[in-house]
C-alpha cells in the first residue's frame, strides 16, 4: 500500500478504528471508520490525505513561488528566487517579463552557480545546480516537458534542517544529509550514483570528495572512500538524516512556526537552511509531507501522533 495508507492503517489499528482500502492493494484511496458512526475517505498520491490543512493553505504552500511570496509578506525569512515560465503558451494571460527568453536573459547576467526547481514538483525532481548558460538551456528544455514554471535561485550551501509543525507546536526535527557514495575500488562515481537511486542521478552529476574536491563521473573511489552528491538532500533523492529529535532548536522552531502560521497550515514540514552564525532561512514548506524518515528511524509514535490528529480533523 501507499505510505500514507500504511500509516493510516497502523494508527487506525492503534485507535480501534476500521480501515478499508478502496483501490485494492495500491491504497491511494482509503476509508477510516471510528465505530461510532464517523467516517472519512482519504486520497493519497497526487491528492492530500491531510484533513488538518484546508485547500487554500495547501494550494498556497504547494506553489513554491506563491509560498515564498506569502512568507516574505508576513516577514518570514525565506530564500528568494525568480519565477519564469518554461513555455510561451498562455503568455497572453500574464504580464510580460517571465517568458523562456526572459529566463535565458536573466541567467546570462546571473552569478553562477544557480539552483533551479519547478514551482510544483516534489521529491527533489528537476531540482538541479546550474553552472553555465548552456546547462540552463538544457535544463529549461528538459523541465518544460513536465512543468510549466520554475524558480531560479542562488545556490546555497549550508546545513539543511526539517521541522514538522503540528497544531502550533514543533513536533520533531532533524538535519538532512546529502546523498553519499561509498567506493568499492572498482565502480565509477556515475555507477555508484546510478545504483543509489537510478537515472535521475546522472543528469547533472556533481560529486565532491571528503576534502571538497570535485570528482568526475568516471572517477573511481577506493574501497571505503566516500563522496557526497551535491544537490537536493531529499530522502527520495538518496539523502539521509540525523537522529530525529522531539521538538526543535528554538531558532528553528521560531521560524517554522511563523512559516506555518503565515500559510495557515496546521500540519507543515518546513525545510530551512541554517548557516553558521546566522538565522535560519526557509527553503520551502510542504503541506503534504511523507514520513519515510520517521519509519527509517522507528518513530512510529510520531507517525501515530500525526495521524491521530488527522483523524480528529477529518472524521465526521
C-alpha positions as CSV (number, residue, x, y, z in Angstrom):
1,X,0.0,0.0,0.0
2,X,0.9,3.7,-0.3
3,X,2.9,5.0,2.6
4,X,0.0,7.2,3.7
5,X,-2.3,4.2,3.7
6,X,0.1,2.2,5.8
7,X,0.4,4.9,8.4
8,X,-3.3,5.4,8.5
9,X,-3.9,1.7,8.8
10,X,-1.3,1.4,11.6
11,X,-2.9,4.3,13.5
12,X,-6.4,3.1,12.9
13,X,-5.5,-0.3,14.5
14,X,-4.0,1.5,17.5
15,X,-7.2,3.5,17.9
16,X,-9.5,0.5,17.4
17,X,-10.8,2.0,14.1
18,X,-11.7,0.3,10.9
19,X,-9.5,0.8,7.8
20,X,-10.5,-0.1,4.2
21,X,-8.5,0.4,1.0
22,X,-10.9,1.5,-1.7
23,X,-8.5,0.8,-4.6
24,X,-7.2,-2.6,-3.7
25,X,-3.6,-3.2,-2.9
26,X,-2.5,0.3,-4.0
27,X,-4.0,2.1,-1.1
28,X,-4.2,5.6,-2.6
29,X,-7.9,5.9,-1.7
30,X,-9.0,4.6,1.7
31,X,-11.6,4.9,4.3
32,X,-11.4,5.1,8.1
33,X,-14.3,4.5,10.5
34,X,-14.2,5.1,14.2
35,X,-17.0,2.6,15.2
36,X,-19.2,5.5,16.5
37,X,-20.7,6.5,13.2
38,X,-17.9,8.8,12.0
39,X,-16.0,8.1,8.8
40,X,-13.8,9.8,6.3
41,X,-12.3,8.9,2.9
42,X,-8.7,10.0,2.2
43,X,-6.9,10.5,-1.1
44,X,-3.1,9.9,-1.1
45,X,-0.7,10.1,-4.1
46,X,-1.4,13.2,-6.2
47,X,-4.1,14.2,-3.6
48,X,-3.5,15.1,0.0
49,X,-4.8,12.9,2.8
50,X,-4.5,15.6,5.5
51,X,-7.7,16.9,6.8
52,X,-5.6,19.1,9.1
53,X,-4.9,21.5,6.2
54,X,-7.7,23.3,4.2
55,X,-7.5,23.6,0.4
56,X,-6.5,27.3,0.4
57,X,-3.5,26.8,2.7
58,X,-2.4,23.6,0.9
59,X,-2.6,25.2,-2.5
60,X,-0.7,28.2,-1.3
61,X,2.2,26.1,0.0
62,X,2.2,23.7,-2.9
63,X,3.3,26.5,-5.3
64,X,6.8,27.4,-4.3
65,X,6.6,30.9,-5.8
66,X,3.3,31.7,-4.0
67,X,4.7,30.2,-0.8
68,X,7.8,32.4,-0.9
69,X,5.7,35.5,-1.6
70,X,3.4,34.7,1.3
71,X,6.3,34.2,3.6
72,X,8.0,37.4,2.6
73,X,4.7,39.3,3.0
74,X,4.5,38.1,6.6
75,X,8.1,38.9,7.3
76,X,9.4,35.3,7.5
77,X,13.0,34.8,6.2
78,X,12.8,32.7,3.1
79,X,15.2,32.0,0.2
80,X,14.4,34.4,-2.7
81,X,14.2,33.4,-6.4
82,X,12.9,34.5,-9.8
83,X,9.9,32.9,-11.4
84,X,10.0,32.0,-15.1
85,X,7.6,30.0,-17.3
86,X,9.0,27.2,-19.4
87,X,6.8,27.8,-22.4
88,X,5.2,30.7,-24.2
89,X,1.9,29.0,-24.0
90,X,-0.8,31.2,-22.4
91,X,1.5,34.2,-22.3
92,X,-1.4,36.4,-23.1
93,X,-2.9,35.6,-19.7
94,X,0.1,37.0,-17.8
95,X,2.2,40.1,-17.6
96,X,5.5,40.2,-19.6
97,X,9.0,39.6,-18.3
98,X,8.8,35.9,-17.2
99,X,8.9,34.0,-20.5
100,X,11.6,31.5,-21.5
101,X,13.5,34.2,-23.4
102,X,13.5,36.4,-20.2
103,X,14.7,33.4,-18.2
104,X,17.7,32.9,-20.6
105,X,18.5,36.6,-20.5
106,X,18.4,36.6,-16.7
107,X,20.7,33.7,-16.4
108,X,23.2,35.3,-18.8
109,X,23.5,38.1,-16.3
110,X,23.4,36.0,-13.2
111,X,26.2,34.8,-10.9
112,X,26.7,31.1,-11.1
113,X,26.1,28.6,-9.6
114,X,22.3,28.8,-9.6
115,X,19.8,26.4,-8.2
116,X,16.6,25.7,-10.3
117,X,13.5,23.8,-9.4
118,X,9.9,23.6,-10.7
119,X,7.3,25.5,-8.6
120,X,5.1,22.5,-8.2
121,X,7.4,19.4,-8.1
122,X,8.2,17.2,-5.2
123,X,10.8,14.6,-4.1
124,X,13.6,16.8,-5.5
125,X,12.7,16.1,-9.1
126,X,14.3,18.6,-11.5
127,X,15.9,20.4,-8.5
128,X,19.4,20.9,-10.0
129,X,22.5,23.0,-9.7
130,X,23.2,25.1,-12.8
131,X,26.7,26.3,-13.6
132,X,26.6,27.7,-17.1
133,X,24.3,29.3,-19.6
134,X,24.4,26.1,-21.7
135,X,23.4,24.0,-18.8
136,X,20.4,26.2,-18.2
137,X,19.3,26.0,-21.8
138,X,19.4,22.2,-21.5
139,X,17.6,22.3,-18.1
140,X,14.8,24.5,-19.5
141,X,14.3,22.2,-22.4
142,X,14.1,19.1,-20.2
143,X,11.9,20.6,-17.4
144,X,9.4,22.1,-19.9
145,X,8.1,18.6,-20.8
146,X,6.7,18.1,-17.3
147,X,6.4,21.6,-15.6
148,X,5.1,25.0,-16.7
149,X,7.2,27.2,-14.4
150,X,10.5,27.2,-12.4
151,X,12.2,29.1,-9.7
152,X,15.8,30.3,-10.4
153,X,17.6,30.8,-7.1
154,X,21.1,31.5,-5.8
155,X,22.8,28.2,-4.9
156,X,23.4,28.0,-1.2
157,X,25.5,25.5,0.8
158,X,24.5,25.4,4.5
159,X,23.2,22.8,6.9
160,X,19.6,21.9,6.0
161,X,17.0,21.1,8.6
162,X,13.4,20.0,8.6
163,X,10.9,20.9,11.4
164,X,7.5,19.4,11.4
165,X,4.8,21.6,12.9
166,X,1.5,20.1,14.2
167,X,-1.2,22.3,15.6
168,X,1.0,25.2,16.5
169,X,3.8,23.1,18.0
170,X,7.2,22.0,16.7
171,X,6.6,18.2,16.9
172,X,10.0,16.9,15.7
173,X,13.1,17.9,13.7
174,X,16.2,16.5,12.0
175,X,19.1,17.6,9.9
176,X,19.2,16.4,6.3
177,X,22.3,14.8,4.8
178,X,23.3,14.9,1.2
179,X,23.4,11.6,-0.7
180,X,26.7,9.8,0.0
181,X,28.6,7.3,-2.2
182,X,30.9,4.6,-0.7
183,X,33.6,3.4,-3.0
184,X,34.4,-0.3,-3.8
185,X,37.7,0.3,-5.6
186,X,36.1,-0.6,-9.0
187,X,32.8,1.2,-9.7
188,X,32.9,4.8,-11.1
189,X,31.1,7.7,-9.4
190,X,28.5,7.5,-12.1
191,X,27.9,3.8,-11.5
192,X,27.7,4.3,-7.7
193,X,25.2,7.1,-8.2
194,X,23.0,5.0,-10.6
195,X,22.9,2.2,-8.1
196,X,21.9,4.6,-5.3
197,X,18.8,5.9,-6.9
198,X,18.7,5.4,-10.7
199,X,18.9,7.6,-13.8
200,X,17.9,10.8,-12.1
201,X,21.5,10.9,-10.5
202,X,23.2,11.0,-13.8
203,X,21.6,14.1,-15.4
204,X,23.9,16.6,-13.8
205,X,26.1,14.6,-11.6
206,X,28.2,16.7,-9.2
207,X,30.2,14.8,-6.6
208,X,32.9,16.0,-4.2
209,X,35.3,14.0,-2.0
210,X,35.8,14.4,1.7
211,X,38.0,17.5,1.1
212,X,35.5,19.2,-1.1
213,X,37.4,18.5,-4.4
214,X,35.2,17.9,-7.4
215,X,35.2,14.4,-8.8
216,X,34.4,13.5,-12.4
217,X,31.7,11.0,-13.2
218,X,34.3,8.5,-14.3
219,X,36.5,8.8,-11.1
220,X,36.8,5.6,-9.0
221,X,36.7,5.8,-5.2
222,X,38.9,3.5,-3.2
223,X,37.2,0.8,-1.1
224,X,35.5,2.6,1.8
225,X,36.2,6.1,0.5
226,X,33.2,8.4,0.5
227,X,31.9,11.1,-1.8
228,X,28.9,13.5,-1.5
229,X,26.4,14.3,-4.2
230,X,25.6,18.0,-4.4
231,X,22.0,19.0,-5.0
232,X,18.8,18.1,-3.2
233,X,19.1,16.3,0.1
234,X,15.6,14.7,-0.2
235,X,15.3,11.1,1.1
236,X,13.8,10.2,-2.3
237,X,17.0,11.5,-4.0
238,X,19.2,9.3,-1.8
239,X,19.7,11.7,1.1
240,X,19.6,10.7,4.7
241,X,19.1,12.3,8.1
242,X,20.5,12.6,11.6
243,X,18.6,11.3,14.6
244,X,15.0,12.5,14.8
245,X,14.7,14.9,17.8
246,X,11.5,15.6,19.6
247,X,10.8,19.3,19.2
248,X,13.3,21.6,17.6
249,X,16.1,24.1,18.5
250,X,14.5,27.4,19.5
251,X,15.8,29.3,16.4
252,X,14.4,26.6,14.0
253,X,11.1,26.3,15.9
254,X,10.5,30.0,15.8
255,X,10.9,30.3,12.0
256,X,9.0,27.0,11.3
257,X,6.0,28.1,13.4
258,X,6.0,31.5,11.8
259,X,6.0,29.9,8.4
260,X,3.2,27.5,9.1
261,X,1.2,30.4,10.6
262,X,1.8,32.6,7.6
263,X,0.4,30.0,5.3
264,X,-2.4,28.8,7.6
265,X,-1.2,25.3,7.9
266,X,-1.9,23.1,10.9
267,X,0.5,20.4,9.6
268,X,3.7,21.5,7.8
269,X,7.1,20.2,7.1
270,X,9.3,23.3,7.0
271,X,12.7,22.9,5.3
272,X,15.4,25.5,6.3
273,X,19.0,26.4,5.7
274,X,20.7,27.3,8.9
275,X,24.2,28.9,8.1
276,X,26.7,29.1,11.0
277,X,26.2,32.3,13.0
278,X,23.1,33.3,11.0
279,X,19.4,32.9,11.4
280,X,17.5,30.0,9.7
281,X,16.0,30.7,6.3
282,X,13.0,28.8,4.8
283,X,13.7,26.9,1.7
284,X,10.1,25.6,1.2
285,X,7.1,24.4,3.1
286,X,5.4,21.1,2.5
287,X,1.7,20.8,3.3
288,X,1.6,17.1,2.2
289,X,4.7,15.6,3.8
290,X,5.7,11.9,3.7
291,X,7.2,10.4,6.8
292,X,9.5,7.8,5.5
293,X,12.3,9.3,7.7
294,X,10.2,8.5,10.8
295,X,9.8,5.0,9.6
296,X,13.5,4.7,8.9
297,X,14.2,5.7,12.5
298,X,11.5,3.6,14.0
299,X,9.5,6.6,15.3
300,X,6.1,5.1,14.8
301,X,5.0,7.0,17.9
302,X,5.3,10.3,16.0
303,X,3.5,8.8,12.9
304,X,0.7,7.8,15.2
305,X,0.6,11.3,16.8
306,X,0.2,12.9,13.4
307,X,-2.4,10.5,12.1
308,X,-4.5,10.6,15.3
309,X,-4.7,14.4,14.9
310,X,-5.5,13.9,11.2
311,X,-8.3,11.5,12.1
312,X,-9.8,14.0,14.5
313,X,-9.7,16.7,11.8
314,X,-11.2,14.6,9.1
315,X,-13.8,12.2,10.8
316,X,-17.3,13.5,10.7
